[in-house]
Amino acid sequence: MKIKAIRLRKNNELSSEKDREVKGMIIFLALFAAGVIVGAGLFRNGGSETVNELSQIFGTFASARENQKIYVTFLNSLTINLLFLCLPFIFGLGCVGLPVSVIVTVIKGLGLGVIAGYMFSNFAMSGIGYYLLTIFPGAVIADSLLLLACNCSLFMSADILSVMLSKKQAGANMLTDYLKKYVILLAGTLIASAADSILTKAFSYLFTF
């Protein structure tokens, strides 16, 4: 009597390229998280002058976002998100994608950490509510896309360097795949900016600073 066994293929098909992308994403997540923690720590250790300056800047920022037209908020958000997206895209087409990707990730994390630490420390529940309702959702989408972009640019830059050093053959679709990924990231950035503007318009009037 023969018993047929079901063979499960080993998932070795997670190619070396996919494997390195997963590992790279983990590293970028760690760098971003470190930036957030350090950013919050820098604010909490800041002096009264720093707090006063941040209070003035944030007051102007919050007032402008509440009173301006929704399309203005969208364009402002989109401009900032595209600026951060363009940096890894451009430098990913050269041999310096690694340092630029790391710097962009850390700076974005620092910025988010400073804002979160400032709002939580100075405005208590009001600050937490404003942050979670108007800033955090759009930031999660935009920052996730930025980390994907930095990861993509890092390995594109590494591949270009390998080709230049004759350690790897240039893939026929290397540049095409890179551009396709960024088109998807661009579409996601539009969604992130739209979410930011809609949520700001919908909830910012509930808070006074």
Protein Blocks (a to p, Z undefined) as FASTA:
>chain_A
ZZdddddddfkklcfklmmmmmmmmmmmmmmmmmmmmmmmmmmmpcfklmmmmmmmmmmm
mmmmmmmcfklmmmmmmmmmmmmmmmmmmmmmmmklmmmmmmmmmmmmmmmmmmmmmmmm
mnmmmmmmmmmmmmmmmmmmmmmmmmmmmmmmmmmmmmmmmmmnopaccdfklmmmmmmm
mmmmmmmmmmmmmmmmmmmmmmmmmpcZZ
